[in-house]
Amino acid sequence: MTDPSRAIEEGTTETRGDAHTLRYVLRLPQPVEKVWTALATPDGLRGWLATAEVFEPRLGGAVSLRGLGGGRITAWDVERVAEYSTEGRGRVRFHLEPGAPEGTTVRFTHEFEGELRDPGWRARFERLLKALNA
């Protein structure tokens, strides 16, 4: 099992007025194809983030994640970039890069406005690690 303390870099926060950007870097031993499945398919998302009640895997496609709200897929480049914008929760982006030797680096960004709060991404990423290792 991947050690979360080594796989998940501490997140950073940038604030400008009422707008916030959270960033994390995940270094995962799994290949891009397996990580993409976890981040960009209904079955994969259900395993660690939320049930996708609606999921149209294409740029502009509808997405509705239980507990996180509905919105659109605002960036989509298969096995490279998945970005979801949801009403009231902002925009989350997963940018995948092949790592060495066969792993994957995920550059994660969450942009939102309003009160700065901890949206629980670290705990979610720990669930992602467990799902990938299952």
C-alpha positions in Angstrom: 0.0 0.0 0.0 1.2 3.5 -0.9 2.2 5.6 2.2 -0.1 8.7 2.1 2.7 10.9 3.7 4.9 10.1 0.7 2.3 10.1 -2.0 0.4 13.4 -1.1 2.4 16.6 -0.9 1.1 19.1 1.6 -1.4 21.4 -0.1 -0.9 25.1 -0.7 -3.4 27.8 -0.6 -3.4 31.1 -2.6 -6.0 33.8 -1.7 -6.9 36.9 -3.7 -9.8 38.7 -2.1 -12.7 36.3 -2.0 -11.1 33.8 -4.4 -9.1 30.8 -3.2 -6.9 28.2 -5.0 -5.9 25.0 -3.3 -3.1 22.9 -4.9 -1.9 19.4 -4.2 0.6 17.1 -5.9 0.0 13.4 -5.8 2.8 11.0 -6.7 1.2 7.6 -7.4 2.9 4.3 -8.3 0.0 3.3 -10.6 0.0 3.9 -14.4 -1.9 6.8 -15.9 -4.6 4.6 -17.3 -5.5 3.3 -13.8 -5.4 6.7 -12.2 -7.5 8.2 -15.0 -10.2 5.6 -14.4 -10.3 6.6 -10.8 -10.6 10.3 -11.5 -12.6 10.4 -14.7 -15.2 7.6 -14.7 -18.4 7.2 -12.7 -17.2 3.8 -11.2 -13.8 5.3 -10.3 -15.2 8.5 -8.7 -17.7 6.4 -6.7 -14.8 4.5 -5.1 -13.3 7.6 -3.4 -15.0 10.9 -4.0 -18.8 10.7 -4.8 -21.4 8.9 -6.8 -21.7 10.4 -10.2 -25.5 10.7 -10.7 -24.9 12.3 -14.1 -21.6 12.0 -16.0 -21.1 12.9 -19.7 -17.4 12.3 -20.4 -16.7 15.1 -22.8 -15.9 18.8 -22.8 -19.1 20.6 -21.9 -20.8 17.4 -20.6 -23.0 17.5 -17.6 -21.7 16.2 -14.3 -23.5 15.8 -11.0 -21.6 14.4 -8.0 -23.7 13.4 -5.0 -23.0 15.8 -2.1 -20.9 18.1 -4.3 -23.5 19.4 -6.7 -24.0 19.6 -10.4 -22.2 21.4 -13.2 -20.2 20.8 -16.3 -17.0 19.2 -17.5 -14.9 22.3 -18.3 -11.7 20.6 -19.5 -11.3 17.1 -20.9 -8.2 15.6 -22.5 -8.4 11.8 -22.2 -5.8 10.4 -19.8 -4.4 13.9 -19.2 -6.9 16.5 -17.9 -10.3 16.2 -16.2 -11.9 19.4 -14.8 -15.3 19.7 -13.2 -17.0 22.9 -12.4 -19.9 22.6 -10.0 -22.4 25.2 -8.8 -21.4 26.6 -5.4 -18.3 24.4 -5.1 -16.1 26.0 -7.7 -13.8 24.1 -10.1 -11.6 21.1 -9.5 -8.9 20.0 -12.0 -6.9 16.8 -12.2 -3.8 17.1 -14.5 -2.1 13.7 -15.0 1.5 13.3 -16.0 3.4 10.0 -16.5 5.9 9.5 -13.7 8.9 7.4 -13.3 9.2 4.5 -13.7 5.5 3.6 -14.4 3.7 5.9 -11.9 1.6 9.0 -12.3 1.9 12.5 -11.0 -1.4 14.3 -10.5 -1.4 18.1 -10.2 -4.7 18.9 -8.5 -6.3 22.4 -8.3 -9.5 23.5 -6.5 -10.6 27.1 -7.2 -13.6 28.5 -5.3 -15.0 31.7 -3.9 -16.3 32.5 -0.5 -15.2 31.5 2.9 -11.8 29.8 3.1 -12.5 26.4 4.6 -10.9 23.0 4.5 -12.9 21.0 1.9 -11.3 17.7 3.1 -9.1 17.0 0.1 -6.3 15.3 2.0 -8.8 12.7 3.5 -10.3 12.2 0.0 -6.9 11.6 -1.5 -6.2 9.0 1.2 -9.4 7.3 0.1 -8.2 7.5 -3.5 -4.9 5.8 -2.5 -6.9 3.0 -0.9 -9.1 2.6 -3.9 -6.1 2.5 -6.3 -4.4 -0.2 -4.1 -7.6 -2.3 -3.9 
